């Protein structure tokens, strides 16, 4: 079993329809889901953070770092106040 784990749930994640601690029966399925989630988070969230995927012990961890390279753009979901 392989998991997709969001390391820290930012306010945009908490307000989204995404789920944490997903479990998959294959590593490939977990990786595909993690990459899709990361892309969605980077495209649709407020852009205060850059989301990254890394593997740890067969699980895929989505972590974030402050976004220092792009202009801050609010997603309009009320999480940036």
PyMOL commands that set and color helices and strands:
alter all, ss='L'
color gray80, all
select helices_A, chain A and resi 11-15+27-44
alter helices_A, ss='H'
color red, helices_A
select strands_A, chain A and resi 2-6+22-24+49-56+59-66
alter strands_A, ss='S'
color yellow, strands_A
deselect
rebuild
show_as cartoon
